[in-house]
Amino acid sequence: MANHSTDPNTYQFRMETNNPPLYTIMSARAIAKDEEITVSYGKLDNSLLWFMFGFHLDNNPNNQAGIPWTFLLDYMLKDGLITPPVLATTRTP
């Protein structure tokens, strides 16, 4: 087990060829005696870190929330905040 860091001192690899898969951790730099070994759990925002691992990071550089524009558009149409555009149609003989 290794703790998460946004600047980890190791690299981790998953070897799919083994059953079960093996995880290998290699140092990314010299690690001092008694220094904590850290890995990256990924570039995750705090909501995912909390949901998946039960913690959050103060000043998380990846802390952002994305809202799909289609969700936002549907919400605004439903609540009457915007009206749908009238599409011009042309008839061809």
Residue, then its C-alpha position, 0 to 999 in steps of 0.5 A: m500500500a502506498n499513499h497518493s501524491t500529485d508529485p509521486n516519488t515512484y512509477q507504477f506499472r500493471m502487468e496484464t500478462n500475469n494472472p492475476p495482474l501484477y503491480t510493479i512500483m519503481s522509484a522515480r528518483a532517489i528516496a531518502k531513508d524514512e521518506e514515505i513511498t508515494v504513487s499517483y492514483g491518477k489525475l482525479d478531482n476531489s469528488l472522485l478521490w472522496f468517492m473512491f478512496g475516502f479522502h480529498l486533497d487541499n489545493n488539488p490541482n485536478n479539482q474541477a467539475g465538468i458538466p456536459w453541455t447537453f445536460l446543462l442545455d436540457y436543464m435550462l430548457k426544462d426550467g424555462l431559462i431558455t427557449p429553443p430556437v425556431l428552425a427555419t425550414t425551406r421547401t424545395p419544389 
